[in-house]
């Protein structure tokens, strides 16, 4: 179900969305248990290719935002949000947000009747390649200087030169979508990651499940996808969609942390009784539950607004990011603390969720940046 009445967003999950959730959760339970994620961190791989293949080829999750005529599933942001909730619950090391959301949405903002756009879109939808929108991960929609403010220059032949810092999942990407300043103004270019003149410099991020790398271009050959205002709009729409759906990942992360904390404190005993029965801890978990329920409403509203292309989508996205990012961090922090000593160990997965939450808090605009944007959107003057 997709809400169409802008005054009455649909925050409930449809039977189809519940079925999609069940399929994704079953896959992640089988192939992405916390012990497997911890082990994979030590391999140095940019993502789990087997898990990615199962998620894209078996379930078709990478093509949810892509129309059927272009090789996708013809679903929408609500379904993609369900997938991201489950990926957040599992802190899954796959480039879904980067490739299936940001890169796909940027391509959809270009002229999809052109083979230069339609062909890579079909490849991304099928999961045969991974694409990234080559902007710094903290870039917010409508950020200073405009989305993807050009740090890359293009000459008349389409050769790109410049350096883009902290690009998520760039090390494992096959396709880079690069905003650049060309002779005629801003443009969006497609660049093969394996082409001459392209170099990635991996970083050591806080969140090892979402690797970062600097992208260095030295006269790298680029194929123009869009120019001028269309390029600006495509990048900005991708960033807004990514920020709105990131809230669902943060929701899933927070739900796992709360569920795991309730489970653990119900089993851990002290003074002959479960520690979860102590009034102080019950109050802390009750407060977290209220936060998570509110985060679910904000995240679902953002997904519904994006799916229906409602006029208030920018407001819904700003609210979701301003609220969900701090909730995810707070819930992960409480998960670590209420697990006591075991929560501080490498063997327990709680640290994975805290690091993902902290990384997500800065991704696609920090909460303060979204609060500032929200104030402008609703004509509320700052104090």
C-alpha positions in Angstrom: 0.0 0.0 0.0 1.2 3.5 -0.8 -0.3 6.5 0.8 -1.6 9.0 -1.7 -3.4 11.5 0.6 -0.8 13.9 1.8 -2.9 14.6 4.9 -3.1 10.9 5.9 0.2 9.1 5.4 0.1 5.4 5.6 2.5 4.2 8.3 1.4 0.6 8.4 3.1 -2.3 6.7 1.2 -4.0 3.8 1.1 -7.8 3.5 3.5 -7.5 0.6 6.0 -5.6 2.7 5.6 -8.1 5.6 6.4 -10.9 3.1 9.4 -9.0 1.8 10.6 -8.5 5.4 10.2 -12.2 6.2 12.3 -13.2 3.1 15.1 -10.7 3.9 15.2 -11.6 7.6 15.3 -15.3 6.8 18.3 -14.7 4.5 20.1 -12.6 7.0 19.5 -15.0 9.8 20.9 -17.8 7.7 23.9 -15.9 6.2 24.6 -12.8 8.4 24.6 -13.9 12.0 26.6 -11.6 14.3 29.4 -14.1 14.5 29.7 -14.1 10.7 29.7 -10.3 10.6 32.5 -10.2 13.1 34.5 -12.8 11.3 34.0 -11.0 8.0 35.4 -7.7 9.4 38.8 -9.4 9.6 38.9 -10.5 5.9 39.5 -7.0 4.5 36.7 -7.5 1.9 34.7 -4.3 1.1 31.5 -6.3 1.4 30.2 -9.9 1.5 29.8 -10.8 -2.2 27.9 -14.0 -1.4 25.3 -12.2 0.8 25.0 -9.4 -1.8 24.4 -12.0 -4.6 21.7 -13.7 -2.5 20.0 -10.4 -1.6 20.0 -9.1 -5.2 19.7 -12.2 -7.4 17.5 -14.4 -5.2 15.3 -11.7 -3.6 15.6 -8.9 -6.2 16.1 -6.2 -3.5 18.5 -4.1 -5.5 15.9 -3.3 -8.1 13.1 -2.3 -5.9 13.3 1.4 -6.9 13.7 0.6 -10.6 10.7 0.4 -12.9 10.0 -3.0 -14.4 10.6 -1.6 -18.0 14.1 -0.8 -16.9 14.9 -4.2 -15.4 13.8 -3.6 -11.9 11.0 -4.7 -9.5 8.8 -1.7 -10.0 8.3 -1.3 -6.2 9.2 1.9 -4.3 10.7 3.6 -1.3 8.4 1.8 1.2 9.7 -1.6 0.1 13.3 -0.4 0.1 12.8 0.9 3.6 11.7 -2.5 4.8 14.9 -4.0 3.4 17.0 -1.3 5.1 15.2 -2.0 8.4 16.3 -5.6 8.2 19.8 -4.7 7.1 20.1 -2.4 10.1 18.9 -5.1 12.4 21.8 -7.3 11.1 24.4 -4.5 10.6 24.8 -6.3 7.2 28.1 -5.6 5.4 26.5 -4.9 2.0 26.4 -1.7 -0.1 22.6 -1.5 -0.3 22.2 2.1 0.6 25.1 3.2 -1.7 24.1 1.2 -4.7 20.4 0.3 -4.6 19.3 3.6 -3.2 21.8 6.5 -3.8 23.3 5.4 -7.2 20.0 4.0 -8.5 18.0 7.2 -7.6 20.7 9.4 -9.2 20.4 7.4 -12.4 16.6 7.6 -12.4 17.0 11.4 -12.3 18.7 11.3 -15.7 17.2 10.6 -19.1 16.5 6.8 -18.8 15.7 6.6 -22.5 19.4 6.9 -23.2 21.4 3.7 -23.2 24.2 5.4 -21.2 21.7 5.6 -18.3 19.4 2.6 -18.9 22.2 0.0 -19.2 24.0 0.7 -15.9 20.6 1.1 -14.2 19.7 -2.5 -15.3 23.1 -3.7 -14.1 22.6 -2.1 -10.7 19.0 -3.4 -10.4 20.2 -7.0 -11.1 23.0 -6.6 -8.6 25.6 -7.5 -11.3 27.6 -4.5 -10.3 27.8 -2.1 -7.4 27.5 1.6 -8.0 28.2 4.6 -5.7 27.3 8.2 -5.9 30.8 9.7 -5.5 30.2 12.4 -2.9 31.5 12.5 0.7 29.3 10.4 3.0 28.4 13.3 5.3 26.9 15.3 2.3 23.4 16.4 3.1 20.6 17.1 0.6 20.8 20.8 -0.4 24.0 21.2 1.5 26.4 24.2 1.4 27.4 24.9 -2.2 24.6 22.6 -3.5 24.6 18.8 -3.6 27.9 17.3 -4.5 29.6 20.7 -4.6 32.2 20.0 -7.3 35.6 18.9 -6.1 36.1 17.3 -9.6 36.6 19.2 -12.9 35.8 17.9 -16.3 37.4 19.0 -19.5 35.7 19.3 -22.9 36.5 15.6 -23.7 34.9 14.4 -20.4 38.2 13.6 -18.7 37.7 14.0 -14.9 40.3 15.3 -12.4 39.9 15.8 -8.7 39.6 14.1 -5.3 36.5 13.1 -3.4 36.9 12.2 0.3 35.1 9.6 2.4 33.0 7.9 -0.2 31.0 5.0 1.2 31.6 1.6 -0.5 33.8 3.1 -3.2 36.5 0.3 -2.7 34.0 -2.4 -3.8 32.2 -0.4 -6.6 32.3 -1.1 -10.3 30.6 2.2 -11.3 31.2 5.7 -9.9 28.6 8.4 -10.5 30.7 11.6 -10.2 29.2 15.1 -9.9 31.7 17.5 -11.6 32.0 21.0 -12.9 32.4 20.9 -16.7 33.0 23.6 -19.3 29.2 24.2 -19.5 28.5 24.0 -15.8 27.6 21.2 -13.4 27.2 17.7 -14.8 26.9 14.1 -13.6 29.3 11.6 -15.2 29.6 7.8 -15.1 33.1 6.4 -14.5 34.2 2.8 -14.6 36.1 2.2 -11.3 38.6 0.0 -13.1 39.4 2.7 -15.7 42.8 4.3 -16.1 43.2 7.4 -14.0 40.9 6.1 -11.2 42.4 5.3 -7.8 40.7 4.5 -4.4 42.5 5.1 -1.1 40.8 3.0 1.6 40.3 4.5 5.0 39.9 2.9 8.4 36.4 4.0 9.4 34.8 3.7 12.8 32.1 1.5 11.3 34.0 -1.3 9.6 30.8 -2.7 8.1 30.5 0.4 5.8 34.0 1.0 4.4 35.1 4.4 3.2 37.7 5.4 0.7 38.9 8.6 -1.0 38.4 8.6 -4.8 41.2 10.2 -6.8 40.6 10.9 -10.5 43.5 11.9 -12.8 42.0 12.5 -16.3 39.7 9.6 -15.8 37.3 9.0 -18.8 33.8 9.9 -17.9 30.5 9.5 -19.7 28.1 12.4 -19.3 24.7 11.4 -17.9 23.1 14.7 -17.2 24.0 18.4 -17.3 23.0 21.6 -15.7 19.9 21.8 -13.5 19.0 18.2 -14.3 22.3 17.0 -12.9 21.9 19.1 -9.7 18.3 17.8 -9.3 19.3 14.1 -9.8 22.0 14.3 -7.2 19.9 16.2 -4.7 17.0 13.8 -5.1 19.4 10.9 -4.5 20.7 12.5 -1.4 17.2 13.2 0.0 16.0 9.7 -0.8 19.1 8.2 0.8 18.7 10.3 3.9 15.0 9.5 4.2 15.6 5.7 3.8 18.6 5.8 6.1 16.2 6.5 8.9 14.7 3.0 8.3 18.2 1.5 8.7 18.6 3.4 12.0 15.2 2.2 13.1 16.1 -1.5 12.5 19.4 -1.0 14.3 17.6 0.6 17.3 15.0 -2.2 17.4 17.7 -4.9 17.5 19.5 -3.1 20.3 16.3 -2.7 22.4 15.2 -6.3 21.8 18.6 -7.7 22.7 18.8 -5.6 25.8 15.4 -6.7 27.0 16.3 -10.3 26.3 19.7 -10.1 28.1 18.4 -8.3 31.2 15.6 -10.8 31.5 18.1 -13.7 31.7 21.0 -12.1 33.6 20.4 -12.5 37.3 21.8 -10.6 40.3 20.8 -10.9 43.9 18.7 -13.9 42.9 16.5 -12.0 40.4 16.7 -10.9 36.7 18.4 -7.5 36.5 15.6 -6.5 34.1 13.2 -6.5 37.0 15.0 -3.7 38.7 12.9 -0.5 38.6 15.7 1.8 37.4 16.5 -0.5 34.4 12.8 -1.0 33.6 12.4 2.8 33.4 15.4 3.1 31.1 14.1 0.4 28.7 10.6 1.9 28.8 12.0 5.2 27.7 13.9 3.5 24.9 10.8 1.7 23.8 9.0 5.1 23.5 11.9 6.5 21.5 11.9 3.5 19.1 8.1 3.6 18.5 8.4 7.3 17.7 11.4 6.6 15.4 9.3 4.0 13.6 6.6 6.6 12.9 9.1 9.2 11.6 10.9 6.6 9.4 7.7 5.2 8.0 6.4 8.7 7.3 9.6 9.6 5.4 9.4 6.3 3.3 5.7 6.9 2.5 6.3 10.5 1.5 9.1 9.5 -0.8 7.1 6.6 -2.3 4.1 8.9 -3.0 6.3 11.8 -4.0 4.3 14.0 -1.6 5.1 17.7 -1.5 6.0 17.4 2.2 8.7 14.8 1.5 11.6 17.2 2.3 10.0 17.9 5.7 9.4 14.2 6.4 13.0 13.4 5.6 14.4 16.2 7.7 12.2 15.1 10.7 13.1 11.5 10.3 16.9 12.1 10.2 16.8 14.7 13.0 14.9 12.2 15.2 16.1 8.7 14.2 19.8 9.3 14.2 20.0 10.3 17.9 17.6 7.5 18.8 19.8 4.9 17.2 22.9 6.2 19.0 21.2 6.4 22.3 19.7 2.9 22.0 23.0 1.4 21.0 24.8 3.1 23.9 22.3 1.7 26.3 22.6 -1.7 24.8 26.4 -1.6 25.5 25.9 -0.3 29.0 23.1 -2.6 30.1 25.0 -5.6 28.9 27.7 -4.8 31.5 31.2 -6.2 31.0 30.2 -8.5 28.1 28.9 -5.5 26.2 32.4 -4.0 26.1 34.0 -7.1 24.4 34.8 -7.6 20.7 33.1 -10.9 20.8 29.7 -9.4 21.6 28.1 -7.7 18.6 26.9 -4.6 20.6 29.9 -2.6 19.4 29.0 -3.2 15.8 25.6 -1.5 16.3 27.1 1.4 18.3 29.7 2.0 15.5 27.1 1.8 12.8 24.8 4.1 14.7 27.6 6.7 15.2 28.5 6.4 11.5 24.9 6.7 10.4 24.5 9.8 12.6 27.0 11.7 10.3 25.9 10.1 7.0 23.9 12.3 4.6 23.8 15.1 7.1 24.1 15.3 10.8 20.9 15.8 12.9 21.7 19.4 13.5 22.0 20.0 9.7 18.5 18.4 9.2 17.0 20.5 12.1 18.4 23.6 10.4 16.9 22.5 7.1 13.6 21.7 8.8 13.4 25.2 10.3 13.8 26.7 6.9 11.2 24.4 5.3 8.5 25.3 7.9 9.5 29.0 8.2 10.6 28.6 11.8 13.3 31.2 12.7 16.3 29.9 14.7 16.6 31.3 18.2 
